[in-house]
Amino acid sequence: MSDASSPHVLTEELVGPLSPLTLEDRPAVLESVEWVPRVLADLAVPRPRRGSIRLTDHDVRTALAPPDHAGAAVLPFSWSARTTRRALGLIAVRSLVAAETRSPVAGVRVAIADAVRSARQGERPASSMDRWLAGLPPAGLAVVEAEAVTWATRLWCALDWGDLHDVPTIGRDHWWDSPHSSLLAIRSRAEVRSVGFDAEGSPFSVHLVVLGGPRRASVRSELSVLAMVEAQKGTHSLPPGRIIGWWPDSGHVVKVEVDRAAVAAGVEAVARTLARVEASAPPLKQAARVAV
């Protein structure tokens, strides 16, 4: 882990040259699309107590937590100022990159206004977040705005956007669906996706992930799952290169380059996550009653 205390440092961490080992491993990483899907499908099939499994970074983080945290109760998801800040913050940063707004405050206010208008006037399909925002009183919206503005400001000020080699993609998560089993899909989350270039001028994909919570020992394994997914979705013209995890509270970063070791670590982390998902699933009869 390192400390990215300025936008220049974090930008260089994101798009800087790849290590020689990563470049040497590039053919093997691209070839992983032939063996990783079969391995993951075999891991997913013997899970009779579960139907389709859609793994997110939250699932992986929970599965890799230390034993004293693994049994902590997982509360059902609900919208709050905390859970809306990423979605609204990404909309704000996207509008800043596109020069549609001039500040994180303006970007967040436009995002909230659009969400409320969608829920109340039906100008576009309203999401559950839109409907939740539309039901808040002014004081509640003010709290939501403050959280989202803080989140967006940190991301907006974290990078030298003009130094990125290509127009970045803001907030596009990738889902990888197993071609061998309809039972498994895995998400690769990213706040910023961009492109770097190696010494020969060949491009590679990079992406930045905003991290929260403590600086946990499992974070490299968590990011390796994203590296594995990116390896499955990469192409010869734009192979996967690097995943950067960044804690905005402290400025610390952890870098995972997409090589053979990262892909293997991602497969292992998914195996551990699937085992935990299966262990925590209710018996089939109980699951059926819950579904009814």
N, C-alpha and C positions, 0 to 999 in steps of 0.2 A: 504494500500500500504506500502511496505517496501523498504529498500535500500539494494541491493545485490552488495556489493563493492568488492567482491572477488569471484573467481571461486568456492571455497569451499561453500560459502554461497548460491550462486545460485543453485549449485548442490544439496545441502541439502534441499532447498526450493522445488526442483523438485521431489526428490525421497524419502524425509523424511516420517515419519509415518503419516498416515491419522488420522484425528480427530475421537474421539469416535462416534460423531454424524454421520459422513460419513459412518463409519462401520455399525452403526445401520440401516442406510438408504439403505444399499446395496441391500437387497431383493426388496425394493420398486423401486429402480432405475432400476433394471433388469426387473421388472414387467412393467415399463413404456412403454416397446415396445408394450404392448397390447392396451394402451389408447392414447398415444401421436400420432401415425400415423393417427388414425381416426380424432382426433381433428385438426391436421394440414391439412388433406385432406378437412375437412369441411370449414376451413378457406380459402383454395385455390380455391375451386369450384365456389363460388359466385363472381368471378373476370372476368366478361364477356368481358372486354376490353383488356384482356391479353390472350395470348396462354400459352405455357409452361413457367414456371417461374423457373429460376435457381438462387437461392440467394447465394451471396458471402458475405464475411465479409465487403466488401465495401458497399454493399447494406444496411446491418444492421447498419453500422456506420453512413451512410448518413441519414437513417430513424430516428435514435436516436439522431441526432445532435440537439442542441438548436434551438429554432425558428429563431433566427437571423442568423443562418448558414444554415438552412434547405432549403432556397430558392436559395442558391448559385448555379451558373451555373455549370453543370457537363460536362467537356470537353470530347470529344470522346477519346478513348484510342489510344495511339501511342507509338511506341518504342522510348526509349531515354536511356541515361546513367542511369537515375534514375529507370526506369521501368525494365531494364535488370539486375540490380545489385543483386536482390534476386535469380533469376534463375541461373545466373553465379556463385554467391556466394555459393549457395547450392551444385552445382556440385563440386566446389573447396573443400568445407568442407567434402563432401562425399568422395572425393579422399584422403583427409588427414586421415579421420577415417579408411579408408581401406589401409592406408600406401602406396598408389600409388604415392603420391607426398609428398614433405617435407615442403612446406610452402604455405600460401594462395596465394602468388604471382605466384608460379609455378602452383597451381591448377587452378587459373583463366586463366592464359595464355594457359594452355592445353584446358580448356573449350572453350575459344574464338577460338583457332586454330581448334578444332573439329567442331565448328559451321560453321566457314567460309569454311572449307573443305567440309562439307556436302552440303552447298549451291552451291559451285563451281564444285565439282566433283561427287556429288550424291552418296557418299559411304553409306549414310543412308538417309531416308526421311528428307527433310529440313523443319524446322518450319519457321514461319514468322519472328521470331527473328533471326534465322540463316541467312535468306536472307537479313534482314536489316543490320546485322553485316558485311556481305560480301560486302555490298555496301558502307561501310564507308572508308574514307581515313585514313592513318596511324594516323593522329592527332586525329581523332574522335575515333578510336579504343583505343588510349592511355587514353582518357577521360573515356571511358567505363571501361577499365581495372582498373583505379584508383578508381572509384566508387565501383566496385565489390570487389576489394581487401580490401578496407576499411570495407565493409559489412561483408565479409568472415572472416577477422581478428577479428572483434568484436565478432562474434559468436564462432569462434575457441578458443578464449581466455576467453570466458565467463564461460566455464564448466570445471570441472575436469573429463575429459572423461574416465580416468581409474577407477573412482569411480562409474560409471554407472553400474548397475547390469547385463546388457545385452548389446549386440551390438546394438547401437541405430540406428533407421531408420531416415535418413536425408531427410527432404523435401517431405514427402508423404502426400498429402491432401486427405481427405476422402470425397466422395460424398454420401449423403444419398438420395435415390430415394423413394418417397412415394409409398408404396405398394397399396394404395387405389386410387391414382390419378396420372395420367401421367402428370399433370399440374405442379407438384412441385418437386424440388430437392434442397438440401441445402448443402453447402460446409463446411467442418471443416478443416481449414488450420492449418498446424503445420510445424515448422522448425525442431524440434527434437522430436522423439517419443522414449520412453524408458519404463522401467518396474521398479516399486517399490515393496516392500514387507511389509506386515503388521506384527504385533507382533507375529502372529501365522505362519508366513512364507508364507502366501497366496499372490500371485502376484496381482498387479493392474496396469493398464496402466497410464502413465503420458505423457504429452507433453508440449513443450515449444513453445510459439508464440512470434515472434519478432514484437514489436509494434513501430509505428512511430507517429509523430505529437504530439500534446499537451497531457498531462495527463488528459484526459477527464473524466467527471463524469459518462459517460455511459459505461465505459470499462467493468465493471462487467457484465452488461447485454449482451454486445457483446460476452464476453467469455462464458457466460451461453448458448448462442446458440451453441457454439462448444461443451460444456458439454452435452447438450441435444442430439446432433448428436452422440457423442461418446457413450452415454447411449443406443441409438438405435442400435449401431454397436457392443456393448460390448457382452461378453459371460460370462458364469459362471466360466470358467477357467481363463479368463482374463477380469474382470470387469473394467469399467472406474474408475479412481481414482482422477486425478487432472489435471487442466489446469493452466499453469503459463504464464502470459503475462509479457514481459520484454522489457523495453525501453533501448536500448544500449547507447543512448546519455547521459542518467542520471544514469543508473544502477538501477532504481527503478523497482519493481515487484509488480504485483497484482495476488493473488492466489485465484482460484475458485476450490473448491473440488466438485466432482460430487455427489450431494445429491438431495433430493426431491426438496429443495428450488431452486437449480440451474436449474434443469430440468423445473420446473414451470416458472422460470424467462426466460428461453430460449424460451419456447412456447409463452410467452407474447411478447418477443422481436420480434419473427417471425410474430406474429399477427400485431404488429405496422408496421413492415417492409412491409408486404403484403398490408396493408391499404395505405401506402404511394406510393407503386408501382402502385396500382390501381388508386390513385388520380392523379398521374403524367402521366398516360398513355393517349395517344391521343384517340379520339373517333374512333370507329371501321372503319368508312369510311375513315377518315384521315389516320389511320394506314394502311389500304389497299392500299391507294395511295402511301404511303411511301415505302411499300413493293414492289410495281411495279417499 
